[in-house]
Amino acid sequence: GINAEYGEPATNATGNGTTTDQLQILRLERRDSSCFKQNLRTSGAVLKQVRYSSDGDCKNLCLATSGCKAVVTSPMYWAHTECFIIGAYTLSTSGAYGWDTAERSCFDRVSRTVDSCVAEKNKVLAANNRAAGFE
């Protein structure tokens, strides 16, 4: 787990090849309904960096930024909290105490709706192809 006082992650390997750091990511709770997960940060390209004003403003900036895949906020106890717009990334709890991350796939309703519509369309097309004897 995470050492709450110092924010140090446990990174020992488990028997199945997964590190406890990776298992901790799987157990993270959202800090609220806005998709942000506490004590989680990214490693990847920073597309934009602005002063934090709200979770919603950070997410809206991501939605308006080409290539944005996630939003990361620096610790709220810093003198100036920042909002980072992230491109391609990997997730980590290493050194992440106080950092929060929201993945675009969680908060981008349009992308989720389009993805589900495309999936449904593909199911219908496949069923029609089977019925017509094309498969």
C-alpha positions as CSV (number, residue, x, y, z in Angstrom):
1,G,0.0,0.0,0.0
2,I,0.9,3.7,0.3
3,N,2.8,5.1,3.3
4,A,0.2,7.8,4.1
5,E,2.7,10.0,5.9
6,Y,5.3,10.1,3.1
7,G,3.4,9.0,0.1
8,E,5.8,6.2,-0.6
9,P,4.3,3.3,-2.7
10,A,5.0,-0.3,-2.0
11,T,6.5,-1.8,-5.2
12,N,7.3,-5.4,-4.1
13,A,6.6,-8.1,-6.7
14,T,3.7,-10.4,-6.0
15,G,3.7,-14.1,-6.9
16,N,1.9,-13.6,-10.2
17,G,4.3,-11.0,-11.6
18,T,2.2,-8.0,-10.7
19,T,3.7,-5.4,-8.4
20,T,1.9,-4.2,-5.4
21,D,2.2,-0.7,-7.0
22,Q,0.1,-2.0,-9.9
23,L,-2.4,-3.7,-7.4
24,Q,-2.7,-0.4,-5.5
25,I,-3.8,1.4,-8.7
26,L,-6.5,-1.2,-9.1
27,R,-7.8,-0.5,-5.6
28,L,-7.8,3.3,-5.9
29,E,-11.1,5.0,-5.1
30,R,-12.5,8.0,-6.9
31,R,-12.3,11.1,-4.8
32,D,-15.9,11.9,-5.9
33,S,-18.2,11.3,-8.9
34,S,-15.9,13.4,-11.2
35,C,-13.6,10.4,-12.2
36,F,-10.6,11.7,-10.3
37,K,-8.6,9.0,-8.4
38,Q,-6.5,10.1,-5.5
39,N,-2.8,9.5,-5.1
40,L,-2.4,8.6,-8.7
41,R,-0.3,10.3,-11.4
42,T,0.8,9.8,-14.9
43,S,4.0,9.4,-16.7
44,G,3.7,10.9,-20.2
45,A,3.5,14.0,-22.4
46,V,2.2,17.2,-20.8
47,L,0.2,18.9,-23.5
48,K,-0.9,21.9,-21.3
49,Q,-0.3,23.2,-17.8
50,V,-2.6,25.8,-16.2
51,R,-3.4,27.0,-12.7
52,Y,-6.1,24.8,-11.1
53,S,-9.5,26.4,-10.8
54,S,-11.9,23.4,-10.6
55,D,-12.1,19.7,-11.6
56,G,-14.7,20.7,-14.3
57,D,-12.4,23.4,-15.8
58,C,-9.6,20.9,-16.0
59,K,-11.8,18.3,-17.7
60,N,-13.3,20.8,-20.1
61,L,-9.7,21.9,-21.1
62,C,-8.9,18.3,-21.7
63,L,-12.0,17.9,-23.9
64,A,-11.0,21.0,-25.9
65,T,-7.4,19.8,-26.3
66,S,-6.5,17.5,-29.2
67,G,-4.8,14.4,-28.0
68,C,-5.8,14.7,-24.4
69,K,-6.1,11.4,-22.7
70,A,-6.1,12.4,-19.0
71,V,-6.2,15.2,-16.5
72,V,-3.9,15.4,-13.5
73,T,-4.0,17.9,-10.6
74,S,-1.0,18.6,-8.4
75,P,-1.5,18.4,-4.6
76,M,-4.1,20.8,-3.3
77,Y,-1.8,21.7,-0.4
78,W,0.7,23.4,-2.8
79,A,0.7,27.2,-2.8
80,H,-0.5,27.0,-6.5
81,T,-2.2,23.8,-7.5
82,E,-1.8,23.0,-11.2
83,C,-4.0,21.3,-13.8
84,F,-2.0,19.1,-16.3
85,I,-3.5,18.0,-19.6
86,I,-1.9,14.7,-20.5
87,G,-1.4,12.9,-23.8
88,A,-0.3,9.3,-24.0
89,Y,0.6,8.0,-20.5
90,T,1.1,5.3,-18.0
91,L,-0.4,5.3,-14.5
92,S,1.7,5.2,-11.3
93,T,1.3,5.6,-7.6
94,S,5.1,6.2,-7.2
95,G,5.6,9.6,-5.7
96,A,1.9,10.3,-6.3
97,Y,0.8,11.3,-2.8
98,G,-1.6,14.3,-3.2
99,W,-1.8,14.0,-7.0
100,D,-5.1,13.1,-8.5
101,T,-5.8,11.8,-12.0
102,A,-9.0,11.5,-14.1
103,E,-8.8,9.5,-17.3
104,R,-10.7,11.0,-20.3
105,S,-12.4,7.6,-21.0
106,C,-14.2,8.0,-17.6
107,F,-15.5,11.6,-18.0
108,D,-15.9,12.0,-21.8
109,R,-19.5,11.1,-22.3
110,V,-19.4,11.8,-26.0
111,S,-16.6,9.3,-26.6
112,R,-18.3,6.7,-24.5
113,T,-21.6,7.3,-26.4
114,V,-19.9,7.1,-29.8
115,D,-18.0,4.0,-28.8
116,S,-21.2,2.2,-27.6
117,C,-23.0,3.3,-30.8
118,V,-20.2,2.0,-33.0
119,A,-20.2,-1.3,-31.0
120,E,-24.0,-1.6,-31.4
121,K,-23.8,-0.8,-35.1
122,N,-21.1,-3.5,-35.6
123,K,-23.3,-6.1,-33.8
124,V,-26.2,-5.2,-36.2
125,L,-24.0,-5.4,-39.3
126,A,-22.5,-8.7,-38.2
127,A,-26.0,-10.1,-37.6
128,N,-27.2,-8.8,-41.0
129,N,-24.1,-10.4,-42.7
130,R,-24.8,-13.7,-41.0
131,A,-28.5,-13.6,-42.0
132,A,-27.5,-12.8,-45.6
133,G,-25.1,-15.7,-45.7
134,F,-21.9,-13.5,-46.0
135,E,-20.2,-15.2,-43.0
